[in-house]
Amino acid sequence: MHGVTHMNYLEEQKHKYIELAEAIEFHNADYKIDDVEKMSVQEICTDYGKYTTLKERQVLESILKYHPEVTIISEDKADELKILRRTDFVYEIEKNSYFVETEFLNNFNSHVLNHKYDSIPPLDDDEEEAIHEMREITQARRDYEDFQLADLLERYNTEELKQICREFKITGFSKGSKSDIVDLIQDKFTNKTSLMFKRLTQKELNLIAYFIAEESNVIPYTHLDALSVKTFFIQVQDDYEILYMPMDIFEDLEDYFEENDLNPLDFLDEADRELLEEIEKYQKLNSLPINEDEDIDTAISAFVEAGKDEDMREMFKEMFDLNQDSDDAKVMNAIIDGKVTSQEELDQFLEELHSKPQTKTQEQNHKSSGNVIDFNQYRR
């Protein structure tokens, strides 16, 4: 069985490299493929290096340089991958977050950059499974982003619709046709929204809070057993292993939580609350302008603001190794401490820093460690 799985993996990888060769051809009229099936991974990667844009190359080099445990980039950076985005080497795993396959990055480093950077370790089984689940959830969210209450009500028969009316104390349904009852329920949830939601039980609110916390009308059904409810507008989809609700109901629930000062995190169990808070921090970090072709003042301002959050500061210190004695570490510490807030102040800080006598160790550490922000080496 393991051998079959391994063969399937190799076939999938070969298919992705064929996709890459075809993507190169799509973007470059002068690139012609005779027989892509006969091309090696090295040949395709080498051609990709020749025909890709400087910006696309910079995004990949930035990932390799900062060597993250999980190779996730923002949507803005993914948009620069004009060729690679046409392949399955890069794909969306959640809003504004795209995964770039580790094996491809290492092959790019090997065949195009001649091992310029250290290889990125492959994901372990749990990480691979998590990325796969995130991708499926994202696809499910695409599928259900236009799903409305009217679509859901059409699935129910007349007796089921009457039961919904009883549960939410909606009157006037007893002699109505199916279409009449659908209109009645829709009217109540449109014009008496707050009253309808006040009839939800605590267990139902606990489950709904996961939707609000994840800012989506689709969530994984991990918590279905623990929070088993029969709310008619929350549906199960087994193929994706998700719970979903109509988008218009979800948006009304968001408003209901906000208008009643309900914090969705207060409804979650402690472990899930901590996990969502941790994910939010990494999303903030991922959105910061790291080693990009950006205005330096804009980049500095973003890091100064992020440095006001104690949790973000700790993440910076760990991710960028800010306890070392290099110039880059000193610069970043000064920025997140709010001592440097502009290009002008950065120039002054560097002038003072370089005017001080340096020890041999400091001279060795003058260059970036490869895991520290460089703001394009403080360009003017």
Secondary structure by P-SEA (a helix, b strand, c coil): caaaaaaaaaaaaaaaaaaaaaaaaaacccccccccccccaaaaaaaaaacccaaaaaaaaaaaaaccccccccaaaaaaaaaaaacccccccccccccccaaaaaaaaaccccccccccccccaaaaaaaaaaaaaaaaaaacccccaaaaaaaccaaaaaaaaaaacccccccccaaaaaaaaaaaaacaaaaaaaaccaaaaaaaaaaaaacccccccccccccccccccbbbbcccccccccaaaaaaaaaaaaaacccccccccaaaaaaaaaaaaaaaaaaccccccccaaaaaaaaaaaaccaaaaaaaaaaaccccccaaaaaaaaaaacccccaaaaaaaaaaaaaccccaaaaaaccccccccccccccc
